[in-house]
């Protein structure tokens, strides 16, 4: 005989000790049991009755958070949600996350548990603890009762047969078996001989009490809950068998003696006691078998010894009641014997009937009376069939499985009956064939409006045809509000990843899509996108309108490959969802297919105005852009419905969509667009300028340079996610500010694009058309091509310091926890997204000390460049180059002969960007891109050893007739020898024009303008008359040829004077023509 371990302390104090330390008790081991149960907790030392065993640890959350997680969690994690009442509220312990505590691994045992769950309050916080229900020997598994719910592991499978359980002892000679199926199948109780089981042959004694029963528990008489929530009925204390009140009263047995039935008042009193006990948080364990151990019976307010069964997490309706229940059997010395009534496969559960308080004894009724009552309660236009319909011959059959054998030549039937007789696969296939026939029959009934519907479960109240909908998987017909509950356990549901399983919020939309004549498959990506929407009325409207879902699919087909566009798609869906919600609540238009009918056009216009905040008094909109967007969206959805009607050959709908499009095209401007555009234009009047100041931009540049140097050093010393994030944010802000690029474009730059940047040397023929400065700029900057707005290819220029920072980021990605599958250059560690450029720019603009940091935004910086382009004396083709770099499109239909785009951006646009970075706007005013020169203080790479004085020598002074400084590239022909030796260029310049003395002497120098003589004008016009008429510019070689041919007439004019004359005359001619 094993020696019992001596109890050393009070179990309550023992539990509090382990709660404070957060550890588990010694003597408990984790062992793997099997693939069904998984792991379990086993004892290695003996425990006595009442000993503290283990705490069920996890995150304590509220009821609202619990419901949110239940919708989000996969099925395998929902079993770890433990709900209980405390201090008048419903709480939950979420142990879904794997941790070292052993309490989450304790398995269920509702027949002979070894432990009992009790609630212990420590410092005002509830804790769930397991105490030994009986003496536990070493090697035994610790188990407890999860509650009286319909847990899957407690039920037999479709192909299993189990004996009927009753309270009393049964004779071993009785060969009675019960076939238990799932909730979608009907129940039947038969003997192995095939005879129907008689309730009078096996009457056992039951100890009854009034109980609040879960919707998952079935009545022993009608074999159905007949309720979508908890219901009040009778329960046997010994075997936990339950009955409806109406079913209990209609059980007839001459050999039994009934107790007087409780009146309606007793049930009302019981319900009131349940509610009052719930408020006082008194938890009873009457439904638990066995005695109860109270660790401390001396009265401690912070300790509750009530037994707490684990609530099932499938639905609110399936949760177990914890309130104290009045025990009917205790107060009466006699017991009541009740037989268990069978139900054939074709019988439906009877409807609940209210107990008549004036009835002193049980009323006797048969099932026909229930059927008549059920039929009477349904509306006259809808009747329900109790027979299944064959999908082959379309005939109603009482025994559909037997009837299938008459169609022996059908392929599906042959395959189904070729499987083993009691196999699960065979039963599922037969159920599919049963639903298939019923689906075809129901479709015809709904289409014609006559006939009987075959539903999977009859409603207990009036239910018109519109309240039913077919399951998208098994094609069974269910009440709309209960469909989500069936879909969770539908046997025909395809096997998918747990995170892709349909959630409660989208089941109706998916079912509606499956029933639609338009058979386009809605992708799982669309449902995942819709599930991320904010849960409100608008989201519900979006999910339950098939036209909106198809619109979502259309947007997803275009932008689904870009995760950053998903929020844009959700925004468009919410816009049209708000419109439909307004139509439903204000104008009784319940779907968009109905809204596009011409008769509802005025209602749609009024709804658009209401959603957009139209003011009838002032004829203005609070959100005019929304009114314009809704117009475009309605036309797109109208096209989608039109295509759907064409595929379904619905002539009436085709005509409606055409007429609606014509109406909206002709009348939308009058009713909506004109007023919205006027509101938008009026808001722009006298709008204050938000362009950033040059000083603020310079301050930001210096701040970013210092921050980048510090971040690079930190990341080189220690590769941590924090240092990586710091450098990534600084580098991202630097690239955005220098390039004046849209934040979204730079943020979404791919790592592939950065690694594949163009590092090739310039072509020799291209080099000849560039000045020395432009050649050095081409070697100084790196160019990366990325995707811009509307799919345009735009460029990003990177300086050597930016290139070093980005290269360091790329090399440290793996060490800092960046996923290898993250395609973005500015990737976030441990996730698949990237840093937001607007956030980084906002962060550093506020830190840099600028006077107006709110103006340093990407849009304002881009406007800064566009405004500066008007200050500069840029030519038409140069404006086009700036537009291409910024991602704009100024003149789509004009083509210019120009240098290759990459070379232009490296050589010419970079000069403009560098000048803006240094704040040298005054020195470049009035110049073209070719005339802009980079000052000495702008240094390039250390590898270039060029005398800075030569830069000044490259600039030629202006002759009379022009006030702009002229670059060397404009006044001399650059040869290959000049490219190799920069200093030789000064002698060439001095031959054609006096040297330019620099910007310090620019204001002091006085220029004398000389008017053009008539003979000079005539000489130039002979060569460039056509150029001036068309507004074209003359090249330097053409001007040199003109000067050479005319000889003495143009001796006093330089080549640049001739070019300026042609340009100015062309501009004047253009102004006169306007």
Secondary structure, DSSP 8 states (H G I E B T S, - for coil): --------S-HHHHHHHHHHHT---TTEEEEEEETTTEEEEEESS-B-TT-EEEEE-SEEEEHHHHHHHHHHS-HHHHTTEEEEEETTEEEEEE--S--S-SGGG-EE-SSS-SEEEEEEEETTEEEEEEEESS-B-TT-B-EE---SS--GGGS--TT-EEE---SS---TT--EEEE---TTS--EEEETTS-B--GGG--EEE-EEEEEE-TTS-BTTTSS--SSS-EEEEEETTT--EE-HHHHHT---TT--------HHHHHHHHHHHHHHHHHT-B--TTS-S----S--S--TTEEEEE------S-STT----B----HHHH-SS-EEE------TT----------TT--S-----HHHHHHHHHHHS-TT-EE-SSEE-TTT--EESSHHHHGGG-TT-HHHHHHHTS-TT-HHHHHHHHHHHHHHHHHHHHHHHHHS-SEE--SS--SS---GGGEEE-TTT--EEEGGGHHHHHHT-TT-----GGGS--GGGHHHHHHHHHSS------HHHHHHHHTS--SHHHHHHHT-HHHHHHHHHHHHHHTT-GGGHHHHHHHHHHHHHHHHHHHHHH---SHHHHTSGGGHHHHHHHHHHHHTEETTTTEESSHHHHHHHHHHHHHHHHHHHHHHHHHT-HHHHHHHHHHHHHHHHHHIIIIIHHHHHHHHHHTTT-------HHHHHHHHHHHHHHHHHHHHHHHH---HHHHHHHHHHHHHHHHHHHT--HHHHHT-BHHHHHT-B-----HHHHTTS-HHHHHHHHH-EEEEEE-GGG-EEEEEE-HHHHHHHHHHHHTTTTTT--TT--BTTB-TTSS-B--HHHHHHHHHHHTT-TTGGG-SHHHHHHHHHHHHHHTT--HHHHHHHHHHHT--S-TT-------HHHHIIIIIHHHHHHHHHT-TGGGTT--TTT----TTS---TT----THHHHHTEE---TT--S-EEHHHHS---HHHHH-GGGHHHHHHHHS-B---GGGTTT---------HHHHHHHHHHHHHHHHHT----HHHHHHHHHHHGGGGTT--HHHHHHHHHHHHHHHHHHH-
